[in-house]
């Protein structure tokens, strides 16, 4: 039984010339922008075919590295008897409320040592009666250069692990001024001792 040859399977010189003429007519119909776009698409396709296997290999390698890093972090993570992730363990790790005033003084002193001009700060204490968690929210306006402010933030957070920076707002009084006016909002987290609970 003879299978019928489709026009695109015909490789005779006449058929090839006919196909070349059809392609040429299609390209002329597209014009210069169309031909340029077709060439760009062709180049993009060839490039994607060449780069896809490499990208897949890199993605697989990164996934293996990520899994190894996660395993390493899990094995090196400190665990306590209570469970490091439990709320009770987190609360127990906080400094007691008796240290609150000294921690606040340390926070102010670090800024003064770095040359920041501090204005009057506002403080608001909130206590969770059920857990004994205390939060002292400190709104602190300061003035200084960026070179003073950036080390201050890093030093304050490094000095007190139970301190968090909740918001930071910066503005310049004048466009060319080196002095920034910053509004910092800190929270000192602490635990209330049992005898201090109501």
C-alpha atoms as a printed R data frame, in Angstrom:
    type eleno elety resid chain resno      x      y      z
1   ATOM     1    CA   UNK     A     1  0.000  0.000  0.000
2   ATOM     2    CA   UNK     A     2  1.470  3.355 -1.042
3   ATOM     3    CA   UNK     A     3  1.299  6.122  1.553
4   ATOM     4    CA   UNK     A     4  0.481  9.490  0.147
5   ATOM     5    CA   UNK     A     5  3.233 12.160  0.409
6   ATOM     6    CA   UNK     A     6  2.075 15.460  1.833
7   ATOM     7    CA   UNK     A     7  3.360 18.678  0.222
8   ATOM     8    CA   UNK     A     8  5.710 19.345  3.162
9   ATOM     9    CA   UNK     A     9  7.268 15.867  2.872
10  ATOM    10    CA   UNK     A    10  8.079 16.374 -0.802
11  ATOM    11    CA   UNK     A    11 11.814 17.158 -1.028
12  ATOM    12    CA   UNK     A    12 12.123 17.520 -4.788
13  ATOM    13    CA   UNK     A    13 13.862 20.705 -6.013
14  ATOM    14    CA   UNK     A    14 10.605 22.041 -7.465
15  ATOM    15    CA   UNK     A    15  8.770 21.550 -4.146
16  ATOM    16    CA   UNK     A    16 11.618 23.178 -2.209
17  ATOM    17    CA   UNK     A    17 11.621 26.185 -4.574
18  ATOM    18    CA   UNK     A    18  7.840 26.466 -4.181
19  ATOM    19    CA   UNK     A    19  8.128 26.438 -0.379
20  ATOM    20    CA   UNK     A    20 10.943 28.992 -0.426
21  ATOM    21    CA   UNK     A    21  8.772 31.244 -2.610
22  ATOM    22    CA   UNK     A    22  5.881 30.932 -0.118
23  ATOM    23    CA   UNK     A    23  8.155 31.839  2.822
24  ATOM    24    CA   UNK     A    24  9.581 34.806  0.885
25  ATOM    25    CA   UNK     A    25  6.065 36.060  0.069
26  ATOM    26    CA   UNK     A    26  5.041 35.742  3.726
27  ATOM    27    CA   UNK     A    27  8.119 37.696  4.827
28  ATOM    28    CA   UNK     A    28  7.450 40.438  2.258
29  ATOM    29    CA   UNK     A    29  3.857 40.667  3.491
30  ATOM    30    CA   UNK     A    30  5.091 41.182  7.042
31  ATOM    31    CA   UNK     A    31  7.351 44.100  6.118
32  ATOM    32    CA   UNK     A    32 10.554 45.077  7.905
33  ATOM    33    CA   UNK     A    33  9.026 45.311 11.420
34  ATOM    34    CA   UNK     A    34  7.378 41.914 11.027
35  ATOM    35    CA   UNK     A    35 10.568 40.288  9.755
36  ATOM    36    CA   UNK     A    36 12.514 41.809 12.650
37  ATOM    37    CA   UNK     A    37  9.916 40.546 15.133
38  ATOM    38    CA   UNK     A    38 10.001 37.058 13.561
39  ATOM    39    CA   UNK     A    39 13.801 36.988 13.794
40  ATOM    40    CA   UNK     A    40 13.646 38.092 17.454
41  ATOM    41    CA   UNK     A    41 11.128 35.332 18.213
42  ATOM    42    CA   UNK     A    42 13.292 32.781 16.430
43  ATOM    43    CA   UNK     A    43 16.397 33.899 18.371
44  ATOM    44    CA   UNK     A    44 14.457 33.827 21.645
45  ATOM    45    CA   UNK     A    45 13.251 30.304 20.905
46  ATOM    46    CA   UNK     A    46 16.743 29.057 20.093
47  ATOM    47    CA   UNK     A    47 18.142 30.756 23.178
48  ATOM    48    CA   UNK     A    48 15.426 29.263 25.394
49  ATOM    49    CA   UNK     A    49 16.127 25.785 23.987
50  ATOM    50    CA   UNK     A    50 19.820 26.228 24.734
51  ATOM    51    CA   UNK     A    51 19.422 27.710 28.236
52  ATOM    52    CA   UNK     A    52 16.471 25.708 29.598
53  ATOM    53    CA   UNK     A    53 18.519 22.592 30.500
54  ATOM    54    CA   UNK     A    54 21.122 24.743 32.276
55  ATOM    55    CA   UNK     A    55 18.414 26.629 34.177
56  ATOM    56    CA   UNK     A    56 16.803 23.357 35.211
57  ATOM    57    CA   UNK     A    57 20.151 22.002 36.434
58  ATOM    58    CA   UNK     A    58 20.795 25.201 38.426
59  ATOM    59    CA   UNK     A    59 17.281 25.098 39.928
60  ATOM    60    CA   UNK     A    60 17.770 21.466 40.992
61  ATOM    61    CA   UNK     A    61 21.174 22.270 42.497
62  ATOM    62    CA   UNK     A    62 19.735 25.235 44.421
63  ATOM    63    CA   UNK     A    63 16.865 23.064 45.700
64  ATOM    64    CA   UNK     A    64 19.387 20.492 46.986
65  ATOM    65    CA   UNK     A    65 21.429 23.245 48.683
66  ATOM    66    CA   UNK     A    66 18.275 24.718 50.213
67  ATOM    67    CA   UNK     A    67 17.213 21.335 51.614
68  ATOM    68    CA   UNK     A    68 20.698 20.755 53.049
69  ATOM    69    CA   UNK     A    69 20.694 24.216 54.652
70  ATOM    70    CA   UNK     A    70 17.267 23.609 56.207
71  ATOM    71    CA   UNK     A    71 18.434 20.264 57.630
72  ATOM    72    CA   UNK     A    72 21.555 21.945 59.013
73  ATOM    73    CA   UNK     A    73 19.540 24.732 60.635
74  ATOM    74    CA   UNK     A    74 17.107 22.252 62.192
75  ATOM    75    CA   UNK     A    75 19.899 20.118 63.615
76  ATOM    76    CA   UNK     A    76 21.770 23.143 65.033
77  ATOM    77    CA   UNK     A    77 18.717 24.859 66.521
78  ATOM    78    CA   UNK     A    78 18.834 24.934 70.349
79  ATOM    79    CA   UNK     A    79 16.024 23.065 72.047
80  ATOM    80    CA   UNK     A    80 14.992 23.361 75.667
81  ATOM    81    CA   UNK     A    81 13.130 20.880 77.814
82  ATOM    82    CA   UNK     A    82  9.965 22.985 77.652
83  ATOM    83    CA   UNK     A    83 10.264 23.420 73.890
84  ATOM    84    CA   UNK     A    84 11.971 26.439 72.378
85  ATOM    85    CA   UNK     A    85  8.913 27.394 70.354
86  ATOM    86    CA   UNK     A    86  6.377 27.267 73.171
87  ATOM    87    CA   UNK     A    87  4.929 30.547 74.482
88  ATOM    88    CA   UNK     A    88  6.047 29.647 78.018
89  ATOM    89    CA   UNK     A    89  9.674 29.238 76.871
90  ATOM    90    CA   UNK     A    90  9.589 32.524 74.967
91  ATOM    91    CA   UNK     A    91  8.129 34.346 77.978
92  ATOM    92    CA   UNK     A    92 10.693 32.791 80.323
93  ATOM    93    CA   UNK     A    93 13.508 34.013 78.062
94  ATOM    94    CA   UNK     A    94 12.414 37.662 78.447
95  ATOM    95    CA   UNK     A    95 14.101 39.864 81.053
96  ATOM    96    CA   UNK     A    96 12.102 40.530 84.242
97  ATOM    97    CA   UNK     A    97 10.159 43.758 84.660
98  ATOM    98    CA   UNK     A    98 12.547 44.858 87.420
99  ATOM    99    CA   UNK     A    99 15.142 45.528 84.687
100 ATOM   100    CA   UNK     A   100 12.806 47.719 82.631
101 ATOM   101    CA   UNK     A   101 14.085 51.112 83.857
102 ATOM   102    CA   UNK     A   102 17.738 50.119 83.385
103 ATOM   103    CA   UNK     A   103 17.005 48.849 79.866
104 ATOM   104    CA   UNK     A   104 15.268 52.125 79.035
105 ATOM   105    CA   UNK     A   105 18.222 54.090 80.416
106 ATOM   106    CA   UNK     A   106 20.598 51.979 78.304
107 ATOM   107    CA   UNK     A   107 18.523 52.702 75.199
108 ATOM   108    CA   UNK     A   108 18.734 56.464 75.809
109 ATOM   109    CA   UNK     A   109 22.432 56.338 76.719
110 ATOM   110    CA   UNK     A   110 23.421 54.549 73.503
111 ATOM   111    CA   UNK     A   111 21.842 57.369 71.502
112 ATOM   112    CA   UNK     A   112 23.564 60.056 73.552
113 ATOM   113    CA   UNK     A   113 26.966 58.372 73.164
114 ATOM   114    CA   UNK     A   114 26.505 58.391 69.371
115 ATOM   115    CA   UNK     A   115 25.714 62.128 69.418
116 ATOM   116    CA   UNK     A   116 21.993 61.982 68.694
117 ATOM   117    CA   UNK     A   117 19.948 64.881 70.043
118 ATOM   118    CA   UNK     A   118 17.003 63.423 71.927
119 ATOM   119    CA   UNK     A   119 13.793 65.220 72.642
120 ATOM   120    CA   UNK     A   120 11.244 64.233 75.246
121 ATOM   121    CA   UNK     A   121 10.148 60.634 74.799
122 ATOM   122    CA   UNK     A   122  6.715 59.242 75.585
123 ATOM   123    CA   UNK     A   123  6.195 55.850 77.218
124 ATOM   124    CA   UNK     A   124  3.150 53.632 77.530
125 ATOM   125    CA   UNK     A   125  3.115 50.360 79.461
126 ATOM   126    CA   UNK     A   126  0.706 47.552 78.690
127 ATOM   127    CA   UNK     A   127  0.467 44.249 80.574
128 ATOM   128    CA   UNK     A   128 -1.198 41.008 79.558
129 ATOM   129    CA   UNK     A   129 -2.722 39.858 82.846
130 ATOM   130    CA   UNK     A   130 -3.081 36.247 81.689
131 ATOM   131    CA   UNK     A   131  0.532 35.680 80.646
132 ATOM   132    CA   UNK     A   132  2.406 38.395 82.516
133 ATOM   133    CA   UNK     A   133  3.894 39.777 79.296
134 ATOM   134    CA   UNK     A   134  4.753 43.473 79.583
135 ATOM   135    CA   UNK     A   135  5.257 45.837 76.675
136 ATOM   136    CA   UNK     A   136  6.737 49.283 77.244
137 ATOM   137    CA   UNK     A   137  6.128 51.303 74.081
138 ATOM   138    CA   UNK     A   138  8.583 54.204 73.757
139 ATOM   139    CA   UNK     A   139  8.038 56.983 71.205
140 ATOM   140    CA   UNK     A   140 11.387 58.701 70.808
141 ATOM   141    CA   UNK     A   141 12.006 61.737 68.593
142 ATOM   142    CA   UNK     A   142 15.728 62.193 67.819
143 ATOM   143    CA   UNK     A   143 17.857 64.389 65.579
144 ATOM   144    CA   UNK     A   144 21.146 63.505 63.934
145 ATOM   145    CA   UNK     A   145 22.836 62.472 60.753
146 ATOM   146    CA   UNK     A   146 22.227 59.212 58.921
147 ATOM   147    CA   UNK     A   147 25.763 58.173 59.933
148 ATOM   148    CA   UNK     A   148 24.725 58.527 63.603
149 ATOM   149    CA   UNK     A   149 21.236 57.067 63.311
150 ATOM   150    CA   UNK     A   150 22.103 53.844 61.523
151 ATOM   151    CA   UNK     A   151 24.695 52.634 64.095
152 ATOM   152    CA   UNK     A   152 22.328 53.630 66.884
153 ATOM   153    CA   UNK     A   153 19.595 51.327 65.616
154 ATOM   154    CA   UNK     A   154 22.018 48.428 65.217
155 ATOM   155    CA   UNK     A   155 23.686 48.970 68.613
156 ATOM   156    CA   UNK     A   156 20.375 49.287 70.477
157 ATOM   157    CA   UNK     A   157 18.932 46.108 68.961
158 ATOM   158    CA   UNK     A   158 22.176 44.179 69.538
159 ATOM   159    CA   UNK     A   159 22.391 45.390 73.178
160 ATOM   160    CA   UNK     A   160 18.856 44.287 74.110
161 ATOM   161    CA   UNK     A   161 17.498 41.131 72.398
162 ATOM   162    CA   UNK     A   162 14.040 41.745 73.900
163 ATOM   163    CA   UNK     A   163 13.808 45.171 72.228
164 ATOM   164    CA   UNK     A   164 11.954 45.685 68.953
165 ATOM   165    CA   UNK     A   165 11.827 48.643 66.585
166 ATOM   166    CA   UNK     A   166  8.174 48.970 65.637
167 ATOM   167    CA   UNK     A   167  8.337 52.007 63.364
168 ATOM   168    CA   UNK     A   168 10.803 54.496 61.976
169 ATOM   169    CA   UNK     A   169  9.891 57.773 60.299
170 ATOM   170    CA   UNK     A   170 12.555 60.030 58.810
171 ATOM   171    CA   UNK     A   171 12.350 63.549 57.423
172 ATOM   172    CA   UNK     A   172 14.639 66.472 56.663
173 ATOM   173    CA   UNK     A   173 13.777 69.966 57.803
174 ATOM   174    CA   UNK     A   174 15.608 71.363 54.772
175 ATOM   175    CA   UNK     A   175 16.428 69.704 51.502
176 ATOM   176    CA   UNK     A   176 20.231 70.130 51.692
177 ATOM   177    CA   UNK     A   177 20.515 69.538 55.434
178 ATOM   178    CA   UNK     A   178 22.537 66.573 56.727
179 ATOM   179    CA   UNK     A   179 20.415 66.471 59.881
180 ATOM   180    CA   UNK     A   180 17.512 64.045 59.961
181 ATOM   181    CA   UNK     A   181 14.550 64.245 62.265
182 ATOM   182    CA   UNK     A   182 13.564 60.694 63.185
183 ATOM   183    CA   UNK     A   183 10.524 59.433 65.030
184 ATOM   184    CA   UNK     A   184 11.405 56.038 66.527
185 ATOM   185    CA   UNK     A   185  8.899 53.756 68.194
186 ATOM   186    CA   UNK     A   186 10.476 51.006 70.308
187 ATOM   187    CA   UNK     A   187  8.925 48.249 72.400
188 ATOM   188    CA   UNK     A   188 10.727 46.766 75.395
189 ATOM   189    CA   UNK     A   189  9.315 43.308 76.051
190 ATOM   190    CA   UNK     A   190  9.612 41.871 79.554
191 ATOM   191    CA   UNK     A   191  7.917 39.439 81.884
192 ATOM   192    CA   UNK     A   192  6.270 40.424 85.112
193 ATOM   193    CA   UNK     A   193  7.509 38.473 88.134
194 ATOM   194    CA   UNK     A   194  4.923 36.322 89.867
195 ATOM   195    CA   UNK     A   195  4.886 38.359 93.065
196 ATOM   196    CA   UNK     A   196  4.251 41.502 90.984
197 ATOM   197    CA   UNK     A   197  1.190 39.991 89.319
198 ATOM   198    CA   UNK     A   198 -2.144 41.335 90.663
